[in-house]
């Protein structure tokens, strides 16, 4: 099976050349699923959401989309009111459930959690959080999936800090979630947020759960060219290819391969 993992397009501050090139690349790849791991917009504006929706309509189906911390309004007095009263309305009107979206195909079960919060009891609201209810829901859903399925969780923030990453996620409840997901035999946790591709093993359970982050298609680069991930999985192995947009085309930036359970 073949997945494309995109995140942090940040419409309103997108890299237009990279976005356009990614459109054709993804269409040609004909993946089984396109995963969009949050931060579709820069400031959560309706016009930015419209641009994101128009672009995603050009990509192949099926698709699973989750919001990020930039996908709720926060610029201007009226926008702040919307943020506190209906933070995910613009997202859900265009892309469906902001939390708990699911998809199943032959040999794969995918579920999602919204790790972004409209407001928090800490200064930096851009950081992530996972509730106990969200953890229970994911574990219950994946426990009911066929044992041979590739089990995938999609969220915006990396559940654990990435060694050497350009920024922190500081996900409240993230380490507990990673631990519980590892013991629930989750194979992949797909995320974005730090704008840099990575693969790292969750240090719990049997050591087979991998955190996989994709880069950005925006102008907000943090140590890597704009890009996204291609994930190929067969019965024994998963291969992650990070693609980077340089010199007018996408080329392989880095690859990882690891055994499945």
N, C-alpha and C positions, 0 to 999 in steps of 0.2 A: 504494500500500500504506500501511497505517496501523499504527504501533507506539505502544504506551504504555510509557513508561520510568518506573519507580518505584525509589526507593532510600531507605535510612535510615528505615525505619518504626520500628525500635527497640521492638518489643513488650516490654512492661515499663515503657516510658516513652512510649508512642504517644499521639498526639492523637486521642482516641477519636471525637470529632465529625468530624474531618477524614477519618479512616480510613473511617468509615461513609458519609460523603458520597462519598468516592472510589469506594467499592464500586459504588454505583448509577451513577455517572458512567461508569466504565470498562465496566460491563455494557452500558449504553446505547450507548457508542461502538463496541462490537463490533470491537475491533482485530484485525488479522491476527496479531499477536504481542504478548504482555505480557512485558517485560523487567524483571527485578528485580535491581538492581545492588548488592546486598549490604547488610549491617547490618540484617538482619531482626529481630534481638534487641538488647536492651540489655546483658545480661551473659552471653549464651550459655547460659542455663538451659534445662533440658528443658521446663519449663512455658511459657517464652517461645517456644520453637520450636513447641510444640503450638499456641499461639495464632496464630503466624504461618502455620502450615500450614492451620489451620482457616479463616483469612481468605483465603488464596490459593485455597483450594478454591471460594470463592464468586466468584472472578474467572473470566473466560472463558479457555479454552484456545485455542491452544497457549501455553506459557509457558516461559521460560528464566530460571533463577535462579542467581546466583553468590553466594558468601559474602563478607562483609566482615570487618574486624578485630574487630568486636564479636561475631562468630558463632562464637567458640570460648570455652570456659569460662575464667574468670579470677578469680572471686570465691570464696574459701574454699579450705582445704587439699585437700579431695577434688577440687574443681574444677580446681585447678592440676595435680594428677596426671593428670586426664583431658586437660587442655590439652597436656601434654607427650607423652602416650602415644597418644591418639586424638583429635586436635584437631578433626577434621571429621566425626566419627561422627554426632553429632546432626543436623548439616546433611544429610549424605548419606543417612541413613535416611529423611528426609522429602522431600528435593528432588533426589536423584540425584547425579551427578558434581559434585564441588566444583571440578574443574579440567578444562577441555577439553570441556564440554558443547557440543553443536552443534544447529542447526536449519536446515532449508532449506525455503523456500516458493517459489512462482512468482516469479522475478525477485529473490530475496534469499538470501544465505548468511550465517549468523550463527555465530560461534564465541566461546568464552569463555576467560578466564584468571583464575586465582585470584591476586590480588596481595597478599592478606593472608598473614601468617606467624604461626605459633604462638609463635615465639621468634626473636630476631635478635641479632647482635653489635652492638647499640647500645641506648641506654637506653630509647628510646621505641618499643615494639613495635607501636604502632598505625600506624606508617608502612608504606608499601607496598614491594613488590619484584617484579621480573620477571626470570626466569632466561633464559639463552640458549636452553635447551631449550624453554621456553614460546614464545619468539619464533619459533624455527624451526618449531614445530608450527603456529602460526597462519599463518605465511607459506606453508608447504607446503599447508595446507588451503585457503587462499584462492586459491593459484595453480591449484589443481585445479577451482575453481568456474568456472561460465560467465562469460566476460568481461563480459557485459552485466549481471550480477547486482549489486545493491547489496550491498556487502561490509561487514559489521558485526562489530566486536569488542566484547565486553561484559566489564567488569572493575569492581572497586569503587573503586580509587584513580585519580584523574586522572594520566595518565602524565607530564604536565608541569605545572609550577606555574601557577596561574591568576592573572593580574595583578589585584590588588585583592581577591583572595579572602580569606575570613575566617580561613582556616587553611591550613597547608601539608600536602602529601602526602609530599613527599621520597621519591619512588619510586626505589629503587635499580634501575638498568637501565631506568628509564622513558624517558629521552631516547633511548637506543639503540632501545628498542622503538618509540617514536613515529617515529623515522627509518626503521626497517626497514618498519614498517607503511605509511608513506607511499609508499615505493618498491614495496611490494607492492599498491598501488592500493586500500588500505582506504579506504572512504568515511567511516565513522563509528566512533568509539571512545566507547562509552557508559559512563558511570561515575557515581559518587555521592560520598560521603565528606565533602565540605565543606559540605553542607546548603544549598547555594545554586545555583540554575540558572545555567548558562553555556554559551556556544558560543565556541570559539576555534579558529583555524586552526593546524594543525601547520606549522611553518616549514621543512619539508623537502619534497623531491620536487617535484610540480607544484602544490603549494599547495591541493589539493582535499580533503585529509584533514582532518576536523573532529573535535575533542574536544567531546563534549556531556555536560554534567553535569545531573543532576536534583536537586531540592530534597529536603526531608525531610517525612515525615508524622508526625514525633514532636514532643514538646514542646521539643526541643533546637534551637530556631530560631537562625539566625545571619545575620540581616539580611533575611530574606524570610519571608513567611507559609508555613505548611505547603503543600506542593504536589507536583506531578509533571509530566512532560512528555508531550505528544502530538507524534508525529513523522509527518508526511505526506510521502511520496516518490512522484514520478512519474518519467518517463523523463529529464526535464531538470532537475528542481529538488527540493530537500529543504527542508521548512519545519518548524521546531521551535517549538512553542508551550508556554511555561511557564505552568502554571495554578496559581493561589494560592487558598487557602481563606480567605475573609474574609466577614464578615457572613452566615454560614450557608450559603455556596455557593462553588463554584469559578468564578472569573473569570480572564480572560487577564491575566497579569502582564507578560509580555514575549514578543515573537516574533523569530525570526531566519529568514532565507531565504538559500540559497546554491545555486549551480549544481552539478550533478553532472558527472562526467567525460563 
